[in-house]
Amino acid sequence: MTTGKRADFTVFDTDPLLAAPDELAAAQVLATFVDGRVQHLAVGAVR
Amino acid sequence: MPGSSEQDWQQLAEQIGLGGKRREVAGMKLFVDGTVDNGRAWLFEPDAYGESVAPFWPRPEEYAAAVRFFAARGIPTATHAIGDAGVAAVLEAFESLPPGGPQAVHRIEHLETVPDALIGRFARTGLVASMQPTHCTHFSPADQTDNWSTRLGPERANNAWRCADLRVAGTTLGLGSDWPIAPFEPLPILADAQLRRRSGHREEVPISPGQALTARQARSKAIPRTQPGLRGIGRLLGP
């Protein structure tokens, strides 16, 4: 990711490559971005 | 659909590319069978009730002709093939394509039971194996007391959702939900692909645990990275 680009990405509250699968399944989505803009921001997540 | 003509296929082909920014007619969906649970899959040998032996296309060569039509135009296809004979028929259709045709991603959807003999053939066709980990973990417990396992019997039930075998042989996997048949939440689907049981249910026995994927296998996305611009349906997991 670099400044000025328009990324689509999701922010989880855990590392999806390191989390135990049971923990991954219970993970929360903190935010989603489409075209670089916030589409979803969980209440309490750091902006 | 069975009984459709080249004229019908041409009309469908003309719709490719229609859509908007976040939706698109990107390919053709075909079916060669139904489901194991309803006795309408296409198996080499009948199930325990003598069912699941008929193809959806009464003349499977017409299915193969439809595949040739769309593949020759570079149009991605996805074929629903759950039973072993159904999967074999799709592989045969793609094996018989003339060499040098346009590149596109073609998929088999929902394949469930696949014998050893088809694993290597699968990889050589380049077809994507699209499977639903939660079909396995929610509906086919390891004790094989369910309708699906009873119908197939242990040998074929043990050859189901062979994610690891297909992946190791070089096949690109697509993992999905099949919502509303199974839950749509993506994280438990990825977790179930690693666990071979329902995530959050540590008491459950894993189903064919040798077919579990690693975290990286379940999350890597190969097609956009390795072959930009290649036409296909959806996002794919690959080697």
Interface residues (C-beta under 8 A of the other chain):
Chain A: P16 L17 L18 A19 P21 D22 L24 A25 A26 A27
Chain B: L187 P188 L190 A191 D192 Q194 L195 S199 G200 R202 A215 R216 R219
